[in-house]
Amino acid sequence: MNTKKHIFFGGLNELRAIAAFAVILHHMELFKCRDKLGSLFDSKYIVYFIEHLGKNGVYLFFVLSGFLITYLLLSEKNKNNHINFQKFYLRRIFRIWPLYYIIFLISFILIPFLANSFALFSNTFSYYNLVISLSEYDLNTILLYALFLPNVALHEGKVIVGASQSWSVGVEEQFYIVWPLIISFFTRKLLIIVFGAILITFMMINFKFYNTVFNTIITIIPFEYMAIGSMGGYFYSEYSEIITKYTKSRFIYIAVLLLVGFLITVPVFKPYIQNLFLGFVFLLLILVSINQSNPAPLRNKYFSFLGNISYGIYMYHPFVMFLLFPVFYKILAFYNNIFVFNLGIYICVPVLTVAISHLSFRYVEKRFIKIKDSKFKAL
């Protein structure tokens, strides 16, 4: 295993881009469904696909994080015989916190100001009613979001327009706190047992302790998906040559894509079992996608660019929806044409989201990334 060079896996940015846009599509349809505007949620043929698309995108992010963070931490431990916790946590802070707190300010200050200042925003009933509800903006909610506990806030029913999607970022941050400690404490031989034990524990709690405090905890922090990714990161760290050998066929890639397509479209098992099974298929997709010897996986500079700014795409898109949906509600009321409405939404929401995310990455996030890479590199 070569740890002297900067570690970069081709193919992961493309997966990040797909996951981010899956979440956008789900949220656009959810927005229309709440306001009873011809959503794909109403279609009996793809309702399962649409209902679960957002969560599936997030689970792909979780598995990918588990894989990548575990591989990087093992590489650092192998090279230096220890993990530099200070550098690890500061790298995460400089990458995650700036954008997170921009979204926090937008959601708790700018969006309420706009909703209460301009009558246009009252056209989107579901969002508007949430924003003008003072009970959603109490001190407890503000503190939960400010302290990187949006997953706890969302579990308590505190839906903050523009920020509720950050529940998954909260889960990621909590994962970042715990995982370096686990990898540092246990030997390499024991780690795979620990990852498996975490997965099995979460599964057993889900099956045997439903409606208990334990089940509430694992619902708030679904680390089982990170554990799945971490198992892949461990095995790739130990057996990369073997994995590369058996994942270089284009037919493997096609088969994995077909399996992913089937599992995100057709309910086969109970939802929790299907999600876990899909998590393992996502891991297989990751392992095939990073194989440079396989000619089939998606490698595209435009998707790579989108994946590079996918954190912004994921975080900004609810704000963009808040801005644009009222405009297109007006257009729909004027033209009474659902086709024109949907065409405008499907084009303008992604385009404006990408534009804002690109500007945010270039002029804000990149400054902190440079500090992260220059001062707190561990490999």
C-alpha positions in Angstrom: 0.0 0.0 0.0 1.5 3.3 -1.1 1.0 6.1 1.4 3.6 8.5 0.2 1.5 10.1 -2.5 -1.7 12.0 -2.1 -4.5 9.5 -2.1 -7.2 10.1 -4.7 -9.8 7.6 -5.9 -11.2 8.3 -9.4 -14.9 7.7 -9.8 -15.9 8.8 -6.3 -16.7 12.4 -7.4 -19.1 11.1 -10.0 -20.9 9.0 -7.4 -21.1 12.0 -5.1 -22.7 14.0 -7.9 -25.3 11.4 -8.6 -26.1 11.1 -4.9 -26.5 14.8 -4.5 -28.9 15.1 -7.5 -30.9 12.2 -6.3 -31.5 14.1 -3.1 -32.5 17.2 -5.1 -35.0 15.3 -7.2 -36.6 13.7 -4.1 -36.9 17.1 -2.4 -38.4 18.8 -5.4 -41.1 16.1 -5.7 -41.7 16.2 -1.9 -42.2 20.0 -2.2 -44.8 19.5 -4.9 -46.4 16.7 -3.0 -46.9 18.8 0.1 -48.5 21.6 -1.9 -50.5 19.0 -3.9 -49.0 19.9 -7.3 -48.8 16.8 -9.4 -45.9 15.2 -7.8 -44.3 11.9 -8.9 -45.2 10.7 -5.4 -48.7 10.3 -6.8 -47.5 7.9 -9.5 -48.2 4.3 -8.5 -45.4 3.0 -10.8 -42.5 4.9 -9.4 -43.7 6.0 -5.9 -41.3 3.6 -4.1 -38.4 5.0 -6.1 -39.3 8.6 -5.4 -40.1 8.1 -1.8 -36.8 6.5 -1.0 -34.6 8.3 -3.5 -33.4 11.0 -1.1 -32.5 8.6 1.7 -30.8 6.3 -0.8 -28.6 9.2 -1.9 -27.7 9.9 1.7 -26.9 6.3 2.4 -24.6 6.3 -0.6 -22.8 9.3 1.0 -22.6 7.4 4.3 -21.2 4.3 2.9 -18.7 6.3 0.8 -17.6 8.3 4.0 -17.2 5.1 5.9 -15.0 3.6 3.1 -12.9 6.7 2.5 -12.3 7.8 6.1 -11.4 4.2 7.2 -9.0 3.8 4.4 -7.3 7.1 5.0 -7.1 6.6 8.8 -5.6 3.1 8.2 -3.1 4.5 5.7 -2.1 7.2 8.3 -1.8 4.6 11.0 0.3 2.3 8.8 2.6 5.1 7.8 3.1 6.9 11.2 2.1 4.2 13.7 -0.5 6.5 15.1 -3.3 8.8 14.2 -2.9 12.6 14.7 -6.2 13.4 16.2 -5.7 17.2 16.1 -4.9 17.2 12.4 -7.8 14.9 11.6 -10.4 17.0 13.5 -9.0 20.3 12.2 -9.2 18.9 8.6 -12.9 18.1 9.1 -13.6 21.4 10.8 -12.0 23.4 7.9 -13.9 21.4 5.3 -17.3 21.1 6.9 -17.9 24.0 9.3 -17.7 27.1 7.0 -20.5 26.0 4.6 -22.5 24.5 7.5 -22.6 27.8 9.3 -23.4 29.7 6.1 -26.4 27.5 5.7 -27.2 28.0 9.4 -27.3 31.8 9.0 -29.3 31.6 5.8 -31.9 29.3 7.4 -32.3 31.1 10.8 -31.9 34.7 9.6 -32.2 35.3 5.8 -35.1 32.9 5.0 -37.4 34.1 7.9 -36.6 37.7 6.9 -37.5 37.1 3.3 -40.7 35.1 4.1 -41.9 37.8 6.5 -41.0 40.7 4.1 -42.3 39.6 0.7 -45.8 38.3 0.1 -44.5 36.3 -2.9 -43.3 33.5 -0.5 -46.7 33.0 1.0 -47.6 31.2 -2.3 -45.6 28.1 -1.2 -47.9 27.0 1.7 -45.8 24.2 3.1 -42.6 26.1 3.4 -44.2 29.4 4.3 -46.2 28.0 7.2 -43.0 26.4 8.6 -41.0 29.6 8.4 -43.6 31.9 10.1 -44.1 29.4 12.9 -42.1 30.9 15.8 -42.2 27.5 17.7 -39.8 26.1 15.1 -37.2 28.7 16.0 -37.0 28.3 19.8 -33.7 28.5 21.7 -33.4 24.7 21.9 -33.7 24.3 18.1 -31.1 27.0 17.5 -28.7 25.4 19.9 -29.2 21.9 18.4 -28.4 23.2 14.9 -25.6 25.4 16.1 -23.9 22.5 17.9 -24.0 20.2 14.9 -27.0 18.2 16.2 -29.5 18.8 13.4 -30.3 15.1 13.4 -31.5 15.3 17.0 -33.5 18.5 16.1 -35.2 16.8 13.1 -36.0 13.7 15.3 -37.8 16.1 17.7 -39.8 17.4 14.7 -38.0 20.7 14.3 -38.0 21.2 10.6 -36.1 24.3 9.7 -36.5 25.4 6.1 -33.1 25.5 4.4 -31.3 23.6 7.1 -33.1 20.3 7.8 -31.1 18.5 5.1 -28.1 19.1 7.3 -29.2 16.2 9.6 -26.9 13.9 7.6 -24.0 16.4 8.0 -24.6 16.1 11.8 -24.4 12.3 11.5 -21.2 12.6 9.5 -19.7 14.9 12.2 -20.6 12.5 15.0 -19.1 9.7 12.9 -15.8 11.7 12.5 -15.6 12.1 16.3 -15.9 8.3 17.0 -14.1 6.6 14.1 -10.5 7.8 14.6 -10.8 6.7 18.3 -11.9 3.2 17.2 -9.2 2.8 14.6 -6.5 4.2 16.9 -7.5 1.9 19.8 -7.9 -1.4 18.1 -5.3 -3.4 16.2 -5.7 -3.9 12.5 -6.7 -7.6 13.0 -9.5 -6.7 15.4 -10.9 -3.8 13.5 -12.9 -5.8 11.0 -14.5 -7.6 14.0 -15.3 -4.3 15.6 -16.9 -2.9 12.4 -18.9 -6.1 12.0 -19.9 -5.9 15.7 -21.1 -2.3 15.2 -23.2 -3.4 12.2 -24.7 -6.4 14.0 -25.4 -4.4 17.2 -27.3 -1.7 15.2 -29.3 -4.4 13.4 -30.2 -6.3 16.6 -31.4 -3.1 18.3 -33.5 -2.3 15.3 -35.1 -5.8 15.3 -35.3 -6.6 19.1 -35.6 -3.2 20.8 -38.1 -1.3 18.6 -39.7 1.7 20.3 -37.0 1.9 23.0 -34.4 4.6 23.7 -31.7 2.4 22.1 -33.7 2.3 18.8 -34.2 6.1 19.0 -30.4 6.5 19.3 -29.6 4.3 16.3 -32.3 6.1 14.3 -30.7 9.4 15.0 -27.1 8.2 14.2 -27.4 5.4 11.6 -23.7 4.4 11.8 -24.5 1.0 10.4 -24.0 2.4 6.9 -20.7 3.9 7.8 -19.8 0.5 9.3 -20.6 -1.1 5.9 -18.3 1.3 4.1 -15.6 0.9 6.8 -15.6 -2.8 6.2 -14.9 -2.1 2.5 -12.2 0.4 3.5 -10.5 -2.1 5.7 -10.5 -4.9 3.1 -9.3 -2.5 0.4 -6.5 -1.4 2.6 -5.5 -5.1 3.2 -6.3 -6.7 -0.1 -6.4 -4.0 -2.7 -4.7 -6.1 -5.4 -7.1 -9.0 -5.0 -10.1 -6.6 -5.0 -8.8 -4.8 -8.1 -8.3 -8.2 -9.9 -11.9 -9.2 -9.3 -13.6 -5.8 -10.1 -11.9 -5.0 -13.4 -14.6 -6.5 -15.6 -17.1 -4.2 -17.3 -19.7 -6.9 -16.8 -19.3 -6.6 -13.0 -19.9 -2.9 -13.2 -23.0 -3.4 -15.4 -24.3 -6.1 -13.0 -23.8 -3.9 -10.0 -25.6 -1.0 -11.7 -28.6 -3.2 -12.6 -28.7 -4.5 -9.0 -28.7 -0.9 -7.7 -31.4 0.1 -10.1 -33.5 -2.9 -9.1 -33.2 -2.3 -5.3 -33.9 1.4 -5.5 -37.0 0.8 -7.6 -38.6 -2.5 -6.3 -39.4 -3.3 -2.7 -38.2 -6.8 -2.1 -37.5 -7.0 1.7 -38.7 -5.0 4.7 -37.4 -1.4 4.3 -34.6 -1.7 6.9 -33.3 -5.0 5.4 -33.5 -3.5 1.9 -31.6 -0.4 2.9 -28.8 -2.5 4.5 -28.6 -4.8 1.5 -28.5 -1.7 -0.7 -25.7 -0.4 1.5 -23.5 -3.4 0.6 -24.3 -3.0 -3.1 -23.3 0.6 -2.8 -20.0 -0.5 -1.3 -19.5 -2.9 -4.2 -20.3 0.0 -6.6 -17.6 2.1 -4.9 -15.0 -0.7 -5.2 -15.8 -1.2 -8.9 -15.9 2.5 -9.6 -12.4 3.2 -8.2 -10.8 0.4 -10.2 -8.7 2.2 -12.8 -8.4 -1.1 -14.7 -12.1 -1.2 -15.3 -13.1 0.8 -18.5 -16.8 0.9 -17.7 -17.3 3.1 -14.6 -18.4 6.6 -15.1 -15.4 9.0 -15.6 -16.6 12.4 -16.7 -15.0 15.8 -16.1 -18.4 17.4 -15.7 -19.7 14.9 -13.2 -16.3 15.1 -11.4 -16.8 18.8 -11.2 -20.3 18.4 -9.8 -19.0 15.8 -7.3 -16.3 18.2 -6.2 -18.9 20.8 -5.2 -21.5 18.2 -4.1 -21.4 19.3 -0.5 -22.6 22.7 -1.6 -25.2 21.2 -4.0 -26.6 19.2 -1.1 -26.6 22.1 1.3 -27.8 25.0 -0.9 -30.6 23.3 -2.8 -33.4 23.8 -0.2 -32.6 27.5 -0.1 -32.8 27.6 -3.9 -36.1 25.8 -3.8 -37.4 28.3 -1.3 -36.4 31.1 -3.7 -37.6 29.6 -7.0 -40.8 27.7 -6.2 -42.9 30.8 -5.4 -41.8 32.3 -8.7 -43.0 29.2 -10.6 -46.2 29.0 -8.6 -46.9 32.5 -10.0 -46.1 31.3 -13.5 -48.3 28.3 -13.0 -51.2 30.5 -11.8 -50.7 32.8 -14.8 -50.4 30.1 -17.5 -52.3 27.3 -15.8 -49.7 24.9 -17.4 -48.2 22.2 -15.2 -45.8 21.3 -18.0 -44.3 24.8 -18.1 -44.1 24.8 -14.3 -42.2 21.5 -14.1 -39.9 22.4 -17.0 -38.9 25.5 -15.2 -38.4 23.8 -11.9 -36.4 20.9 -13.2 -34.1 23.3 -15.1 -33.8 26.3 -12.8 -33.4 24.6 -9.4 -30.4 22.4 -10.4 -28.8 25.2 -12.5 -29.0 27.8 -9.8 -28.0 25.4 -7.1 -24.9 24.4 -9.1 -24.1 28.1 -9.8 -24.3 29.1 -6.1 -22.4 26.0 -5.0 -19.6 26.7 -7.5 -19.3 30.3 -6.3 -19.4 29.2 -2.7 -16.7 26.6 -3.3 -14.5 28.9 -5.3 -14.6 32.0 -3.1 -15.3 30.6 0.3 -14.8 26.9 0.8 -11.6 26.7 -1.2 -9.9 29.2 1.1 -10.4 26.9 4.0 -9.5 23.8 2.0 -6.2 25.3 1.2 -5.5 25.9 4.9 -6.6 22.3 5.6 -4.3 20.9 3.0 -1.3 23.1 3.8 -1.3 23.0 7.6 -3.1 19.8 8.6 -2.1 17.1 6.2 -1.4 13.7 7.8 -0.3 11.8 4.7 
